[in-house]
Amino acid sequence: MSELVKVKRPFFVYGTLLPGQPNYYLLEYALTNSAQATIHDCQLYDMGPYPMMVEAPGVDTVGMVMDVDDAFVADVTANLDMLEGYDPQNHDSSAYKRVLRKVKLENGRFVEAWVYLGAKTFVNGMEPIDSGDWRQHMRTKQAQISHWWETIETVAGLHQSEE
């Protein structure tokens, strides 16, 4: 049985689990409440199709706190653990770890929530998301990709390395 079932807390989500993102369905069906929130001392990185958040003093990440109906806590936790490749029986074996952290709600209150934090070794050389906001970052990235496609007629030769 998951540790979350023993100690119920909301989830703080910051990437593909946000509304409008591809993995939102993994918890959408079980939500009782959600609120905009910020986690302090955490940096977001662009890993391509998903972000990774790692501890970093003085940096904030924007996301949401998601409250899950008691009847679905175990199912949602299992879904999210599987998505993140997290094994609660072997905490130190995965790129992401589910940990409790204090997050700040829009109204200024703080709550303790489950967060998936990544290992710093995986973000070496990856692009930090300075805004700390995955949705904003993805809108900008999509606009840049769309603009690029408007200005190009062929991708021939672009994949070849310079010699």
Secondary structure, DSSP 8 states (H G I E B T S, - for coil): --HHHHS---EEE-STTSTTSTTTHHHHTTEEEEEEEEEEEEEEEE-SSSEEEEEEEEEEEEEEEEEE-GGGHHHHHHHHHHHHT--GGGGGGSSEEEEEEEEEETTS-EEEEEEEEE-GGGGTTSEE-TT--HHHHHHHHHHHHHHHHHT-S--TTTTS---
